[in-house]
């Protein structure tokens, strides 16, 4: 199950549409699991890694993946190639990820791009690596064309995610 929790208010109908996109991509249940408080001491831009470490009050089962959704800006990351804007963060193979709608008017206007970032971060939770296919949501998100792509996986990444999900269920 993918549990979507929010740090900020979002329209329930848009959250349901967002959850359907996640269900279509992964074939596992996805639902809005309510909102949680931003951990104390956090300020804008948010340190994505610290938010995930300090987040309290998320109800989830052992094999659930938690996706935190916020409208706040996430702190830029330092990469070997320079500074990159951060639209999301996940610890590879773990159970929590965070994505931001910052830079979009609202979730409705940015649904396609935000969904693609969500698939990417959730893919990392299921141990998917970056993909060389620019049409795939596992393509590196710091590339200029990433946000314009569809929220979907290439055949290889889709099969890989299905294998990981089946293993998690057994």
KAWOBEL-V727437 format. One record per pair of residues at least 24 apart in sequence whose ideal C-beta (glycine too) atoms are under 6 Angstrom apart, sorted by the first residue. I is the first residue (numbers start at 1). J is the second residue. D is the distance in Angstrom with one decimal. If there is no record, write none. Layout:
BEGIN
i:I j:J d:D
i:I j:J d:D
END
This chain:
BEGIN
i:1 j:29 d:4.5
i:1 j:64 d:4.8
i:2 j:30 d:4.0
i:2 j:65 d:5.1
i:2 j:67 d:6.0
i:3 j:33 d:4.1
i:3 j:60 d:5.2
i:3 j:64 d:5.4
i:3 j:66 d:5.0
i:4 j:32 d:5.1
i:4 j:67 d:5.1
i:4 j:69 d:5.9
i:5 j:33 d:5.2
i:5 j:36 d:5.3
i:5 j:58 d:5.6
i:5 j:68 d:5.5
i:6 j:35 d:4.5
i:6 j:69 d:4.9
i:7 j:38 d:5.3
i:7 j:70 d:4.1
i:8 j:70 d:5.5
i:8 j:71 d:4.5
i:10 j:107 d:5.4
i:14 j:107 d:4.6
i:14 j:108 d:5.5
i:21 j:115 d:4.5
i:21 j:151 d:5.5
i:25 j:119 d:5.2
i:28 j:165 d:5.9
i:44 j:72 d:5.6
i:44 j:73 d:5.7
i:45 j:73 d:4.1
i:45 j:74 d:5.8
i:45 j:75 d:4.3
i:46 j:72 d:5.3
i:46 j:74 d:5.3
i:47 j:75 d:5.1
i:48 j:74 d:4.8
i:48 j:89 d:3.6
i:48 j:98 d:5.0
i:51 j:98 d:5.9
i:52 j:96 d:4.7
i:52 j:98 d:5.7
i:63 j:168 d:5.1
i:65 j:95 d:5.8
i:65 j:122 d:6.0
i:65 j:125 d:5.0
i:66 j:96 d:4.7
i:67 j:97 d:5.3
i:68 j:98 d:4.2
i:70 j:100 d:5.3
i:71 j:101 d:4.9
i:73 j:102 d:4.3
i:74 j:100 d:4.9
i:84 j:142 d:4.4
i:87 j:117 d:4.6
i:88 j:117 d:4.6
i:88 j:121 d:4.2
i:90 j:121 d:4.1
i:90 j:124 d:4.1
i:90 j:125 d:5.3
i:92 j:124 d:5.2
i:93 j:127 d:4.8
i:97 j:121 d:3.8
i:97 j:122 d:6.0
i:97 j:125 d:5.7
i:113 j:147 d:4.0
i:115 j:151 d:3.7
i:116 j:149 d:5.8
i:116 j:151 d:4.5
i:119 j:151 d:5.4
i:126 j:161 d:5.3
i:126 j:164 d:4.2
i:127 j:164 d:5.8
i:128 j:157 d:5.7
i:128 j:160 d:5.8
i:131 j:157 d:5.4
END
